[in-house]
Amino acid sequence: MIFIGDGETDIPCFRLVKDQGGHSIAVYKPHTSKTREASKKLLKDGRVHFIAPAVYSAGGTLERIVKAIVDKTAADARLLRLVD
C-alpha cells in the first residue's frame, strides 16, 4: 500500500502503513517553506518514507516516487518467487 497524506492528521495513517510494510509519502504545498519543513520533520522522525511537493502532474517528483515504489514491490515479488 502507498499512503499519501498532507498533514498532521495523517500521522496515524503514515505510521500504520509504514509499520505494516507499506510506503508513506508526505506531500507539501510547493514553494511553501513552512509545509516543507513540517514534511521534513516527518521524514526525520521516521514517520514517512518520502516527501514530495503536492504536484500531481505527469513526470513530477511524486509520480517518480510512486512508480519507483511499484517497481521495487514488483522486483521484491519476483525475488520471492525465485526461492519458492
The first five atom37 places (N, CA, C, CB, O) and aatype in JSON, in Angstrom:
{
  "aatype": [12, 9, 13, 9, 7, 3, 7, 6, 16, 3, 9, 14, 4, 13, 1, 10, 19, 11, 3, 5, 7, 7, 8, 15, 9, 0, 19, 18, 11, 14, 8, 16, 15, 11, 16, 1, 6, 0, 15, 11, 11, 10, 10, 11, 3, 7, 1, 19, 8, 13, 9, 0, 14, 0, 19, 18, 15, 0, 7, 7, 16, 10, 6, 1, 9, 19, 11, 0, 9, 19, 3, 11, 16, 0, 0, 3, 0, 1, 10, 10, 1, 10, 19, 3],
  "atom_mask": [
    [1, 1, 1, 1, 1],
    [1, 1, 1, 1, 1],
    [1, 1, 1, 1, 1],
    [1, 1, 1, 1, 1],
    [1, 1, 1, 0, 1],
    [1, 1, 1, 1, 1],
    [1, 1, 1, 0, 1],
    [1, 1, 1, 1, 1],
    [1, 1, 1, 1, 1],
    [1, 1, 1, 1, 1],
    [1, 1, 1, 1, 1],
    [1, 1, 1, 1, 1],
    [1, 1, 1, 1, 1],
    [1, 1, 1, 1, 1],
    [1, 1, 1, 1, 1],
    [1, 1, 1, 1, 1],
    [1, 1, 1, 1, 1],
    [1, 1, 1, 1, 1],
    [1, 1, 1, 1, 1],
    [1, 1, 1, 1, 1],
    [1, 1, 1, 0, 1],
    [1, 1, 1, 0, 1],
    [1, 1, 1, 1, 1],
    [1, 1, 1, 1, 1],
    [1, 1, 1, 1, 1],
    [1, 1, 1, 1, 1],
    [1, 1, 1, 1, 1],
    [1, 1, 1, 1, 1],
    [1, 1, 1, 1, 1],
    [1, 1, 1, 1, 1],
    [1, 1, 1, 1, 1],
    [1, 1, 1, 1, 1],
    [1, 1, 1, 1, 1],
    [1, 1, 1, 1, 1],
    [1, 1, 1, 1, 1],
    [1, 1, 1, 1, 1],
    [1, 1, 1, 1, 1],
    [1, 1, 1, 1, 1],
    [1, 1, 1, 1, 1],
    [1, 1, 1, 1, 1],
    [1, 1, 1, 1, 1],
    [1, 1, 1, 1, 1],
    [1, 1, 1, 1, 1],
    [1, 1, 1, 1, 1],
    [1, 1, 1, 1, 1],
    [1, 1, 1, 0, 1],
    [1, 1, 1, 1, 1],
    [1, 1, 1, 1, 1],
    [1, 1, 1, 1, 1],
    [1, 1, 1, 1, 1],
    [1, 1, 1, 1, 1],
    [1, 1, 1, 1, 1],
    [1, 1, 1, 1, 1],
    [1, 1, 1, 1, 1],
    [1, 1, 1, 1, 1],
    [1, 1, 1, 1, 1],
    [1, 1, 1, 1, 1],
    [1, 1, 1, 1, 1],
    [1, 1, 1, 0, 1],
    [1, 1, 1, 0, 1],
    [1, 1, 1, 1, 1],
    [1, 1, 1, 1, 1],
    [1, 1, 1, 1, 1],
    [1, 1, 1, 1, 1],
    [1, 1, 1, 1, 1],
    [1, 1, 1, 1, 1],
    [1, 1, 1, 1, 1],
    [1, 1, 1, 1, 1],
    [1, 1, 1, 1, 1],
    [1, 1, 1, 1, 1],
    [1, 1, 1, 1, 1],
    [1, 1, 1, 1, 1],
    [1, 1, 1, 1, 1],
    [1, 1, 1, 1, 1],
    [1, 1, 1, 1, 1],
    [1, 1, 1, 1, 1],
    [1, 1, 1, 1, 1],
    [1, 1, 1, 1, 1],
    [1, 1, 1, 1, 1],
    [1, 1, 1, 1, 1],
    [1, 1, 1, 1, 1],
    [1, 1, 1, 1, 1],
    [1, 1, 1, 1, 1],
    [1, 1, 1, 1, 1]
  ],
  "atom_positions": [
    [[0.84, -1.17, 0.0], [0.0, 0.0, 0.0], [0.88, 1.23, 0.0], [-0.95, 0.0, 1.2], [1.94, 1.27, 0.63]],
    [[0.44, 2.22, -0.71], [1.1, 3.52, -0.71], [0.09, 4.52, -0.14], [1.59, 3.94, -2.15], [-1.02, 4.66, -0.66]],
    [[0.49, 5.21, 0.92], [-0.37, 6.22, 1.52], [0.25, 7.58, 1.29], [-0.58, 5.95, 3.04], [1.43, 7.8, 1.59]],
    [[-0.55, 8.5, 0.77], [-0.1, 9.87, 0.53], [-0.96, 10.79, 1.38], [-0.2, 10.25, -1.0], [-2.18, 10.79, 1.28]],
    [[-0.3, 11.57, 2.23], [-1.03, 12.49, 3.1], [-0.36, 13.84, 3.14], [0.0, 0.0, 0.0], [0.79, 14.01, 2.72]],
    [[-1.1, 14.82, 3.67], [-0.59, 16.18, 3.62], [-0.57, 16.92, 4.95], [-1.4, 16.96, 2.67], [-0.44, 18.14, 4.97]],
    [[-0.68, 16.22, 6.04], [-0.68, 16.98, 7.29], [-0.61, 16.14, 8.53], [0.0, 0.0, 0.0], [-0.51, 14.91, 8.49]],
    [[-0.66, 16.83, 9.65], [-0.54, 16.17, 10.95], [-1.65, 15.18, 11.21], [-0.51, 17.2, 12.04], [-1.44, 14.18, 11.91]],
    [[-2.83, 15.42, 10.67], [-3.93, 14.47, 10.9], [-3.68, 13.13, 10.22], [-5.25, 15.07, 10.4], [-4.34, 12.14, 10.53]],
    [[-2.73, 13.09, 9.3], [-2.39, 11.85, 8.6], [-1.32, 11.04, 9.32], [-1.93, 12.15, 7.2], [-1.02, 9.92, 8.91]],
    [[-0.75, 11.57, 10.37], [0.35, 10.88, 11.06], [-0.02, 9.46, 11.49], [0.79, 11.68, 12.28], [0.78, 8.55, 11.28]],
    [[-1.2, 9.22, 12.09], [-1.52, 7.84, 12.45], [-1.54, 6.89, 11.25], [-2.87, 7.79, 13.14], [-1.09, 5.75, 11.34]],
    [[-2.05, 7.37, 10.12], [-2.07, 6.53, 8.91], [-0.67, 6.33, 8.35], [-2.97, 7.16, 7.84], [-0.32, 5.22, 7.93]],
    [[0.14, 7.4, 8.35], [1.53, 7.26, 7.91], [2.19, 6.12, 8.67], [2.32, 8.58, 8.1], [2.79, 5.22, 8.09]],
    [[2.07, 6.19, 9.97], [2.75, 5.23, 10.85], [2.21, 3.81, 10.67], [2.61, 5.66, 12.3], [2.98, 2.86, 10.57]],
    [[0.89, 3.68, 10.62], [0.28, 2.36, 10.46], [0.71, 1.71, 9.16], [-1.24, 2.47, 10.52], [1.12, 0.55, 9.14]],
    [[0.62, 2.45, 8.07], [1.01, 1.91, 6.77], [2.48, 1.53, 6.78], [0.72, 2.93, 5.63], [2.86, 0.46, 6.31]],
    [[3.31, 2.4, 7.31], [4.75, 2.14, 7.35], [5.06, 0.91, 8.2], [5.5, 3.37, 7.91], [5.85, 0.05, 7.8]],
    [[4.43, 0.82, 9.37], [4.68, -0.32, 10.27], [4.2, -1.65, 9.69], [3.99, -0.08, 11.59], [4.72, -2.71, 10.05]],
    [[3.23, -1.59, 8.8], [2.7, -2.83, 8.2], [3.36, -3.16, 6.86], [1.2, -2.7, 8.0], [2.9, -4.05, 6.14]],
    [[4.44, -2.46, 6.52], [5.19, -2.8, 5.32], [4.84, -1.98, 4.09], [0.0, 0.0, 0.0], [5.39, -2.22, 3.01]],
    [[3.94, -1.03, 4.23], [3.6, -0.16, 3.11], [4.54, 1.01, 3.03], [0.0, 0.0, 0.0], [5.57, 1.05, 3.71]],
    [[4.2, 1.95, 2.2], [5.04, 3.13, 1.97], [4.23, 4.39, 2.2], [5.64, 3.12, 0.54], [3.13, 4.54, 1.67]],
    [[4.77, 5.3, 3.0], [4.1, 6.54, 3.33], [4.83, 7.72, 2.69], [4.01, 6.73, 4.85], [6.06, 7.82, 2.74]],
    [[4.05, 8.6, 2.08], [4.6, 9.79, 1.43], [3.87, 11.02, 1.96], [4.47, 9.69, -0.14], [2.64, 11.11, 1.88]],
    [[4.62, 11.95, 2.5], [4.04, 13.23, 2.92], [4.22, 14.23, 1.8], [4.7, 13.75, 4.24], [5.32, 14.41, 1.28]],
    [[3.13, 14.88, 1.42], [3.21, 15.92, 0.4], [3.02, 17.28, 1.06], [2.16, 15.69, -0.71], [2.35, 17.4, 2.09]],
    [[3.61, 18.28, 0.45], [3.54, 19.64, 0.98], [3.25, 20.61, -0.15], [4.85, 20.02, 1.71], [3.52, 20.33, -1.32]],
    [[2.7, 21.77, 0.22], [2.41, 22.8, -0.78], [3.72, 23.28, -1.39], [1.62, 23.99, -0.15], [4.64, 23.66, -0.66]],
    [[3.81, 23.27, -2.71], [5.04, 23.75, -3.35], [5.32, 25.21, -3.0], [4.94, 23.58, -4.88], [4.4, 26.0, -2.81]],
    [[6.58, 25.53, -2.93], [7.04, 26.91, -2.68], [6.57, 27.46, -1.34], [6.55, 27.82, -3.8], [6.45, 28.67, -1.17]],
    [[6.32, 26.57, -0.38], [5.91, 26.99, 0.96], [6.85, 26.35, 1.95], [4.41, 26.61, 1.26], [6.74, 25.15, 2.24]],
    [[7.77, 27.13, 2.47], [8.81, 26.56, 3.34], [8.24, 25.98, 4.62], [9.83, 27.62, 3.67], [8.78, 24.99, 5.13]],
    [[7.18, 26.55, 5.15], [6.61, 26.04, 6.4], [6.1, 24.61, 6.24], [5.46, 26.96, 6.87], [6.39, 23.75, 7.08]],
    [[5.35, 24.34, 5.17], [4.83, 22.99, 4.98], [5.94, 22.02, 4.58], [3.72, 22.99, 3.92], [5.89, 20.84, 4.94]],
    [[6.93, 22.51, 3.86], [8.05, 21.64, 3.5], [8.83, 21.25, 4.76], [8.99, 22.34, 2.48], [9.22, 20.1, 4.92]],
    [[9.05, 22.2, 5.63], [9.77, 21.91, 6.88], [9.0, 20.92, 7.74], [10.02, 23.2, 7.67], [9.6, 20.04, 8.37]],
    [[7.68, 21.04, 7.78], [6.86, 20.09, 8.54], [7.01, 18.69, 7.95], [5.37, 20.52, 8.53], [7.1, 17.71, 8.69]],
    [[7.04, 18.59, 6.63], [7.22, 17.29, 5.97], [8.62, 16.74, 6.24], [6.98, 17.41, 4.46], [8.79, 15.54, 6.46]],
    [[9.62, 17.6, 6.22], [10.99, 17.16, 6.52], [11.07, 16.58, 7.93], [11.99, 18.33, 6.37], [11.79, 15.61, 8.18]],
    [[10.34, 17.19, 8.86], [10.33, 16.68, 10.24], [9.71, 15.29, 10.29], [9.57, 17.65, 11.17], [10.2, 14.42, 11.02]],
    [[8.63, 15.07, 9.54], [8.02, 13.74, 9.49], [9.03, 12.71, 8.97], [6.77, 13.76, 8.6], [9.09, 11.59, 9.47]],
    [[9.8, 13.1, 7.97], [10.82, 12.21, 7.41], [11.92, 11.95, 8.43], [11.41, 12.81, 6.12], [12.32, 10.81, 8.65]],
    [[12.4, 13.01, 9.05], [13.47, 12.89, 10.05], [13.04, 12.02, 11.23], [13.89, 14.27, 10.54], [13.83, 11.25, 11.77]],
    [[11.77, 12.17, 11.64], [11.25, 11.41, 12.78], [10.9, 9.96, 12.42], [10.03, 12.09, 13.33], [10.48, 9.2, 13.29]],
    [[11.07, 9.58, 11.15], [10.8, 8.21, 10.73], [9.32, 7.89, 10.55], [0.0, 0.0, 0.0], [8.94, 6.72, 10.53]],
    [[8.5, 8.9, 10.43], [7.06, 8.67, 10.27], [6.67, 8.39, 8.82], [6.28, 9.88, 10.77], [5.66, 7.74, 8.56]],
    [[7.48, 8.86, 7.88], [7.22, 8.63, 6.45], [8.51, 8.16, 5.78], [6.67, 9.92, 5.77], [9.61, 8.36, 6.29]],
    [[8.34, 7.55, 4.62], [9.49, 7.13, 3.83], [10.0, 8.24, 2.92], [9.14, 5.91, 2.99], [11.2, 8.37, 2.69]],
    [[9.06, 9.05, 2.4], [9.4, 10.05, 1.39], [8.58, 11.31, 1.6], [9.18, 9.5, -0.02], [7.51, 11.28, 2.21]],
    [[9.1, 12.44, 1.08], [8.34, 13.67, 1.0], [8.45, 14.19, -0.42], [8.84, 14.74, 2.03], [9.43, 13.94, -1.12]],
    [[7.42, 14.93, -0.84], [7.4, 15.47, -2.2], [6.44, 16.65, -2.25], [7.0, 14.39, -3.24], [5.51, 16.74, -1.46]],
    [[6.68, 17.56, -3.19], [5.7, 18.63, -3.39], [4.36, 18.04, -3.83], [6.22, 19.66, -4.45], [4.33, 17.03, -4.54]],
    [[3.27, 18.66, -3.42], [1.93, 18.18, -3.79], [1.61, 18.62, -5.22], [0.85, 18.72, -2.8], [0.71, 19.43, -5.46]],
    [[2.35, 18.06, -6.15], [2.16, 18.32, -7.57], [1.85, 16.96, -8.19], [3.43, 19.01, -8.25], [2.68, 16.05, -8.18]],
    [[0.65, 16.84, -8.74], [0.18, 15.54, -9.2], [0.26, 15.38, -10.72], [-1.24, 15.33, -8.75], [-0.42, 14.52, -11.29]],
    [[1.06, 16.18, -11.37], [1.17, 16.11, -12.82], [2.17, 15.03, -13.23], [1.59, 17.47, -13.39], [3.03, 14.62, -12.45]],
    [[2.03, 14.61, -14.46], [2.91, 13.57, -15.01], [4.36, 14.04, -14.99], [2.49, 13.2, -16.44], [4.66, 15.19, -15.32]],
    [[5.24, 13.14, -14.61], [6.66, 13.43, -14.63], [7.2, 14.12, -13.4], [0.0, 0.0, 0.0], [8.4, 14.36, -13.29]],
    [[6.32, 14.46, -12.46], [6.74, 15.15, -11.25], [7.41, 14.21, -10.25], [0.0, 0.0, 0.0], [7.45, 13.0, -10.43]],
    [[7.92, 14.81, -9.2], [8.6, 14.05, -8.16], [7.7, 12.99, -7.55], [9.1, 14.97, -7.07], [8.12, 11.85, -7.37]],
    [[6.47, 13.35, -7.25], [5.55, 12.4, -6.63], [5.3, 11.2, -7.54], [4.22, 13.08, -6.29], [5.31, 10.06, -7.08]],
    [[5.08, 11.46, -8.81], [4.87, 10.35, -9.75], [6.1, 9.45, -9.81], [4.53, 10.88, -11.15], [5.96, 8.23, -9.83]],
    [[7.27, 10.02, -9.84], [8.5, 9.22, -9.91], [8.67, 8.38, -8.65], [9.73, 10.13, -10.1], [9.1, 7.23, -8.74]],
    [[8.34, 8.93, -7.49], [8.44, 8.15, -6.25], [7.46, 6.98, -6.28], [8.16, 9.05, -5.01], [7.83, 5.85, -5.98]],
    [[6.21, 7.25, -6.64], [5.2, 6.2, -6.67], [5.59, 5.1, -7.65], [3.81, 6.78, -7.05], [5.48, 3.91, -7.34]],
    [[6.05, 5.47, -8.83], [6.45, 4.46, -9.82], [7.65, 3.66, -9.33], [6.78, 5.13, -11.16], [7.73, 2.46, -9.59]],
    [[8.58, 4.29, -8.64], [9.74, 3.56, -8.11], [9.3, 2.57, -7.03], [10.78, 4.56, -7.53], [9.83, 1.46, -6.95]],
    [[8.33, 2.96, -6.2], [7.81, 2.04, -5.18], [7.15, 0.84, -5.85], [6.8, 2.77, -4.25], [7.35, -0.29, -5.42]],
    [[6.36, 1.09, -6.88], [5.7, 0.0, -7.61], [6.76, -0.92, -8.23], [4.75, 0.55, -8.71], [6.64, -2.14, -8.14]],
    [[7.79, -0.35, -8.85], [8.87, -1.16, -9.44], [9.56, -1.99, -8.37], [9.89, -0.25, -10.15], [9.85, -3.17, -8.59]],
    [[9.84, -1.4, -7.21], [10.51, -2.12, -6.12], [9.63, -3.26, -5.62], [10.84, -1.16, -4.96], [10.12, -4.37, -5.37]],
    [[8.34, -2.99, -5.47], [7.42, -4.02, -4.99], [7.37, -5.19, -5.97], [6.01, -3.44, -4.79], [7.36, -6.35, -5.55]],
    [[7.34, -4.9, -7.25], [7.33, -5.95, -8.27], [8.63, -6.74, -8.24], [7.1, -5.34, -9.66], [8.62, -7.97, -8.36]],
    [[9.76, -6.05, -8.09], [11.05, -6.75, -8.02], [11.13, -7.64, -6.79], [12.21, -5.73, -8.01], [11.62, -8.77, -6.87]],
    [[10.64, -7.15, -5.65], [10.63, -7.97, -4.43], [9.79, -9.22, -4.63], [10.09, -7.15, -3.24], [10.17, -10.3, -4.18]],
    [[8.65, -9.09, -5.29], [7.78, -10.24, -5.54], [8.47, -11.26, -6.45], [6.46, -9.79, -6.18], [8.37, -12.46, -6.23]],
    [[9.18, -10.77, -7.48], [9.91, -11.68, -8.37], [11.01, -12.41, -7.62], [10.51, -10.92, -9.55], [11.22, -13.61, -7.85]],
    [[11.71, -11.72, -6.73], [12.77, -12.35, -5.94], [12.2, -13.43, -5.04], [13.52, -11.31, -5.11], [12.8, -14.5, -4.9]],
    [[11.07, -13.18, -4.43], [10.46, -14.17, -3.56], [10.07, -15.43, -4.32], [9.25, -13.59, -2.87], [10.17, -16.54, -3.79]],
    [[9.62, -15.27, -5.56], [9.26, -16.44, -6.38], [10.49, -17.29, -6.71], [8.57, -15.99, -7.68], [10.35, -18.49, -6.96]],
    [[11.67, -16.7, -6.73], [12.88, -17.46, -7.03], [13.25, -18.44, -5.93], [14.03, -16.51, -7.26], [13.9, -19.46, -6.19]],
    [[12.84, -18.15, -4.71], [13.22, -19.02, -3.59], [12.11, -20.0, -3.22], [13.58, -18.18, -2.38], [12.3, -20.85, -2.35]],
    [[10.96, -19.89, -3.85], [9.86, -20.84, -3.54], [10.09, -22.17, -4.19], [8.51, -20.29, -4.01], [9.27, -23.08, -4.04]]
  ]
}
